[in-house]
Amino acid sequence: MTQHEDTPVAAAATHPGRRIFLRGAIAGTAAAAGLIATGAGAGSAVAAPGGFPDYRHLKPLLTPSRLKYNPTGEIIFPCIRGVYDKLANPLGRYYLYYAPHDAPGGICLAYGDSLEGPFTEYPANPLVSNDWRPHYKVSHVSSPHVLWNEDVKELWLYFHGENHTTRLARSKDGITFTYDRTVLTKDMLPAGTSETSYARVFRHDLPARGARYVMLFMINNQSDHRDIAWGWSKDGRDWTFAQQPLIRHSDVGVNNLSGPHLLTRGGSTFVAYHTGKENGGNILISEVGNDFSRRDHLGVLYDSGSAAPENGRAASPSFGTDRGVPYLVYEAGDRLGGSIAVARG
């Protein structure tokens, strides 16, 4: 499984008519570039923007009511990692990290041998709690993103708590973590910033900036409209942050953006992210280029279905491959009222 997916375009979109409508409204750039397939009739094949697979919902993987650790009845922000080729004796081929959001939260793990499931809840969840003294004591911890750091052969966990602080912990086995440091706070961004959370970190070279890692995260301020922000680092620990958003909500005509994920394909770099349910509840994608200088907003990468379990919302995408097949693991359903689901490309 890779973080930056590069797999062939697969089947037709699940909701071709709706996808074409939304792309037409949001992604004039993509249409002008010829990236959108034509045909609005029922059953028409529609290529995903940027040449990515057309993901189709398969099923839920984790439902809060079926979990032993379930303090709040909700879970968010999946992060899927292949560990079969990285750890000596993993519990399964894949580790799926997730968390409740509301207090007390808690960073959790499930494991399985296929990205289609089933996944087994780790019996001693949470791996990381909201009280880890002397390092911190907060109302909640959530939004786990785990990076395989090849340089040190460790799994690095980035997580938030409170909503304005992102921290780093490190592990040799993906289960037992050692606290490292705070890597992001609202005070590192312009005055008036109120939230800096839902961070994901990726290995990505930016030679002009002397960087080997990129962080994407959600930022909010007094306007109460959430954007996608970013930063860069040479080692994944000490960071520099752009003082202006990478993708603004107004750039794509919605109220809020969140859950960013970095993807590479065809020699270029893209950011996938989700909108609020009031603006379609879909996963969109923008091309930023390998040096992050582009801003081509390509439209809908994954069109949420109106039926359960999605109920008009797909969010917080995490991408991977299983034996060459592309998958999307994501939040399905209303925020703080859904499940972790999987779609196949």
N, C-alpha and C positions, 0 to 999 in steps of 0.2 A: 504494500500500500504506500502511496506517495502523497505528499501534501500538495504538490503542484501536478494536477492531473493532465495527462496528455494521451487521450484515448479516442478512437474513431467515433464519428457521429453515428448514433444508433437509430432508434425508431422514431415515429412521428409523435408530435406533442399530444398530450391527453386532451387538451381543450384548444384546438387550433383556432377556432373563430375568436375566442376571447383573447388568446395570445396575440393575434394579429391586431385586434382593436387596441389593446394596451400598448403594444409597441408603437403603433401609429401615433398614439397620443403622447408617448413619452420619448421616443427614440428617433427623431428625425435624422440624426446623424447616421444611425445604422441604416435607415432606409436609403439615404442618399448614397451610402457606400455599397449598396447592393448586398447587404448581409442578411436580409430577411427574405425568406422564400415566399412566393406568391401563392394565392389560392385560399379563399375564405370559406369554401364549401365544406360541409360535414365530411370528415374523413380525409381531408387534404393533408398532405405531409408538410410540416413546417420545420425548417432547420432551426436549431437553437442559435442564438447570436454568437459570433466569434468562432463558429465551427464546433461548439461544445455539444455533448450529447443531449438529447431530449430525454430528460429524466421522467419516469413514470412511478407514481406512488405504488409501493408494494404492500406495506403493513406497518403497524406500530411495533416498536422494539421494546419499549419500556413504558409502562403505565403506572402512575403514582400509587393507585389503590392496590397494586399487586406487589409493592415494594415493602420490605421490612422496615427500612429507614425511610420514614415518610412523615416528617414533623409538620408539614404545612399543606399536604395534599397537592403539591405542584412541583414540577421539575422543568429545568430549562437548559439551554446551551450545551448540546452534545459536542464532544470532541472525540473522534475515532482515530485510533492509532494501531498500526500493525506492529506487533512486538515479536512475532515468531522468528524474525531474523536479527533481533537486537538483544533479547534477553535470554539467559541460559535456560531457565525453567519457568516460562510464563504459564499463567493459569489457562490461557487460551491463545489462539493466534491473534486475536484483536482485543484491545482494551478500549472500552467506551466510558469516557469520563463525562459526568453531568453533575447537576446540583439543584436542590431547591433554591429559589431566590429569596423568599421572605425569611425573616429572622426565625431560627438561627442559621438557615442555609446549611452548608456543609458540602465539601468536595467529595464526590462519590465515584465508585467504580463498578462497572459490570464487565464481564468477559465472555467471549464466545469464539467459535472456530470459523464462523462465516459472517460476512457483513449483512446477510439476510437473517441472522439470528439462528437459534435462540441465544439470548444473552442471560447470563446468570449474575444476580446481584452479589457483590462481594459481601460476605457475612459481617464484617467488622466496619462497615461504613458508619460515619464518614471518615475518610482518610485524613482530612484536614478540617478542623472545626473553627468556630468564630472566636475561640479563646485559646490562644497559643502563646502563653506568657513564657518568657518576658518580652516576646516580640510584639504582640498586640492583643487587645480584647475589643471586639467590635460587635455590632448588632447582628451582622451576618457576613458570611463569605459565599461567593458564588462565581459563576461564569468561568469554569476551568478550561484553560487551553494548555495542552501538553505538546511540547516540542522535543523531538529527538535531537539532542546536541551531539553530533558526531565527533566533535573536537574532544569531548571529555567522556563520551560513551555514557551519557546520563539522559534521563527524561526530566525536562525542565517544565515546571508547572507555573503558569501565570494565572492569577485569580484576583477578583476584586473583593473589597470589603473595607470601608464603606464604598458607596458608589463613586467616590472621587479618588480612590486609591487602588492601584494595582501592585501586587506583590509577586515575588518569585520564590519558589521552593524547588529543591532538587532531589532526585532519587536515582538509585542504581537499579531498582527493581520495579518501579512504577507504582509501588504500594506504600513504602515507608519513605517519607519526605523529610528533608532537612531544610530549615528556613534559611533563606539567603538574604533578601533585602527588599525594600520598596523600590520600584522601578518607575512609577508614574503617579503623580498627584495633580490635582487641578491647579496647584500653585505653579506648575511648570508650563502652564498655558496662559493665554491672555487674561487680564483681570475681568472678573465677572463669570468665569467658567465655573459651572456648578457640578458637572459630572464628567468623569473620564474613566469609562469602564467598558466591559465586554471586549477586552483586548485579546488579539491573537498575534502570535509572533511566528515569523517564517524566515528560513534561510534564503537570503536573496542578496546578491552582490550589487552594491552601488559604488563602483570604483571612484567616481568623482567626489563622493562624500566619505571615502575611507571606511565604508560600512559593509558588513556581511549579513546583517539581520535587519528585517523590517517589522515594525509593529503597526497594526491597524486597530483602531478602537473607536468607540462612540464618544462624542463630545456634546455637551449641552451648556447653555448659558442663560442669561436673563430673558432671552427671547422665547425660551422653552420650545425650541425647534432643534431636533437632534441631527447632527451631521457626522460624517466619517472623517476622522483625523488620522495622522500617521507620524511615525518617528523612525529613526535609524540608529544602528549601533554596530560597533566593531566586534563586540563580544556577547551581546544579549543581556548585559547587566547594566552598563552605563549608556544612557540614551540621550539623543538630541531630538527635539520635537518641533515639527513645523508649526508655526504660529497661526497659520490659516488652514481651514479644513481642506482635505483632499477632495472630498465630494460633498457639496452642500445639498440640503434638502430641496432648495429652490432650483438646483441644476436639473433635477428630474421631476419637478412639479408635484412634490408630496410634502407632508407635514414633518415626518421624522424618518431617519435612516438609522440602522443599527446592524449588529452581527456581521461585520465585514470579514471576508476570507480572501486570501491571495491565491490566484491561479495563473499558470503559465501555459501557453499553447501557441503553436505556429510561430515561435520565435518572439512572442510578445507577452506582456504581463497584464492581468486583469484583476479587478476587485469585484467580488459578488457580495451582496448585502440585501437586507430585507426592508420593506416598508411596513408601516402600520396597517392594520386591517381597514381603517377608514380610507386608505388609499390603495386598496386592492389586496394587501396582505401577501404580496408576491416577493420572490427573490429576483432582484435585478442584477445587471452586470455592466461594468464600465471598463473600457480599456485605458490603462494609464501608461503603458509602455514600460520597457525595461528600466528606464531611468526616472519613471514617474512624472514625465513632462507632458503626457497626453491626457486629454479629458474627453474621450469619446463615449458617450452614454448610449449603450446598445439596446436597452430595454429589458424585457422579461426573460430571465434564464429559466425560472421554474414558476409555472402558473398554478397557484393554489386552487384546489377544488372546493366547491361549495358544500359538498357532503362531508360527513364525518369520516375520518378523524380531523381533517384539515379545517373544515367549517370556515373556509375563506381566509385562512392564514397559514403560511409556511415561513419559517424564520430560522435564524442562527445556523446557516449551512456549514456543514463539515464534509469534506470530499475525500474519497479514497477509491482504491481499486482492490478487487478480490479476484485473484487468478485471471487478471486481464479485463475484468468486467467493471465498468465505472459505477460508483454508487454515490448517493447524496444522503447524508444522515442529518436530520433537521427537527426543529420543533414543529409539531402539527397541532393546530387548534388555537383557541383563544389564549392570549398571554396569561400565564399563571393558571391555566385551566385545560392544558392539553397533554400530549404525550410526546415521546421521542419516536420518530418514524424513519423509515428508509424508503428511498426511491432508487430505481435502477435505470441506467442509461442504455 
